[in-house]
Amino acid sequence: MASVQVLYSNRWGDILERPNDNCVEIRWHDASAEMTEPEFQHFLEQFAACIEECGLEGGLIDALQFRMDTSQLSAGWRDQNIIPRYNQAGMKKFAFIMPEGMPAIGTEPTPEGPASFPTGYFDKRTAALAWLNA
């Protein structure tokens, strides 16, 4: 069985290939609190490139340490520039691991915006991975 491999890493986070779980993961770092919008966009572009190259069907975002102020992000940029790349790469499911209390946790996974795949929100890694692999 293949182990987890770091595909990309910088001070904001790591992008991990998880072949046993059929997904590529972002694990954000606390330093993301200092990230600017262009740095965030560059990181998501790297993540999209990793998904395109790996051919795995799932995306996993561990946002437990994500600290960026999202109010500084341009509305619609991800929908216009990143989601189409996920769709083209054959993404089947996308999961977020969020801090407890986030309102979307436990809601029925559903496609968001232009995504052709459902997105689920979870408070536990085990639950997110179980859903991605179901």
C-alpha positions in Angstrom: 0.0 0.0 0.0 1.2 3.5 -0.8 1.9 5.9 2.0 1.0 9.5 2.3 3.4 11.7 0.2 4.0 15.4 0.5 3.4 16.9 -3.0 3.8 20.6 -2.0 4.6 22.5 1.2 5.1 26.0 2.3 4.6 28.1 5.4 0.8 28.2 4.8 0.2 24.4 4.6 0.9 21.0 3.0 -0.6 19.3 0.0 -0.6 15.5 0.6 -1.3 12.7 -1.8 -3.3 10.0 0.0 -3.6 7.1 -2.5 -5.0 4.7 0.1 -7.9 7.2 0.6 -8.2 8.1 -3.1 -7.7 11.8 -2.3 -5.4 14.8 -2.3 -5.4 16.8 1.0 -4.6 20.3 2.1 -3.5 20.5 5.7 -3.5 24.2 6.6 -1.0 25.6 9.2 -1.6 28.3 11.8 0.6 30.7 9.7 -2.3 30.9 7.3 -3.5 33.8 9.5 -0.9 35.9 7.7 -1.7 34.8 4.1 -2.8 37.3 1.5 -5.3 36.7 -1.2 -2.7 36.2 -3.9 -0.9 33.7 -1.7 -4.1 31.9 -1.0 -4.9 31.8 -4.7 -1.5 30.5 -5.6 -1.9 27.7 -3.0 -5.2 26.6 -4.4 -3.7 26.7 -7.9 -1.0 24.3 -6.6 -3.7 22.1 -5.1 -5.6 22.0 -8.3 -2.5 21.1 -10.2 -1.8 18.2 -7.8 -5.3 16.9 -8.2 -5.0 17.1 -12.0 -1.6 15.2 -11.9 -2.6 12.5 -9.3 -5.8 11.3 -10.8 -7.4 10.7 -7.4 -11.1 11.3 -7.1 -11.4 13.0 -3.7 -10.4 16.3 -2.2 -9.9 16.7 1.5 -9.3 20.0 3.3 -8.2 19.9 6.9 -9.2 23.4 7.9 -8.8 23.0 11.7 -5.7 25.2 11.6 -6.9 27.6 8.8 -6.7 31.1 10.2 -6.9 33.4 7.2 -9.5 36.2 7.3 -11.7 35.1 4.4 -13.4 38.4 4.2 -10.4 39.6 2.1 -11.1 37.0 -0.6 -12.7 38.0 -3.9 -16.1 36.5 -4.3 -16.3 34.0 -7.1 -12.6 33.6 -7.8 -12.6 29.9 -6.7 -15.7 29.1 -8.7 -14.3 30.7 -11.8 -10.6 29.5 -11.6 -10.4 26.3 -9.4 -13.7 24.4 -9.5 -13.6 23.9 -13.3 -10.2 22.3 -12.9 -11.6 19.9 -10.2 -14.5 19.1 -12.5 -12.2 18.5 -15.5 -9.9 16.3 -13.4 -12.8 14.0 -12.5 -13.3 15.0 -8.8 -16.0 12.9 -7.3 -16.2 14.1 -3.7 -14.8 17.0 -1.7 -14.7 17.0 2.1 -13.8 19.7 4.7 -12.7 19.0 8.2 -13.9 22.0 10.2 -13.8 23.1 13.8 -16.7 22.0 16.0 -19.7 24.3 15.8 -19.4 25.2 12.1 -23.1 25.2 11.0 -22.6 23.1 7.8 -21.1 20.1 9.7 -23.4 17.2 9.4 -25.6 18.6 6.6 -26.2 16.5 3.5 -23.2 16.7 1.1 -24.3 18.5 -2.1 -22.7 20.2 -5.1 -21.8 23.8 -4.5 -21.7 26.5 -7.2 -20.4 25.1 -10.5 -19.1 21.9 -8.9 -20.1 18.6 -10.4 -19.3 16.8 -7.2 -20.8 17.0 -3.7 -19.0 18.8 -0.8 -19.4 17.5 2.7 -18.5 19.2 6.0 -17.2 17.1 9.0 -15.8 17.7 12.4 -13.7 14.5 12.5 -11.1 13.2 10.1 -12.4 9.6 10.4 -15.9 10.7 9.3 -14.6 12.7 6.4 -12.4 9.8 5.2 -15.2 7.3 5.6 -17.5 9.5 3.5 -14.8 10.0 0.8 -14.3 6.2 0.6 -17.9 5.2 0.6 
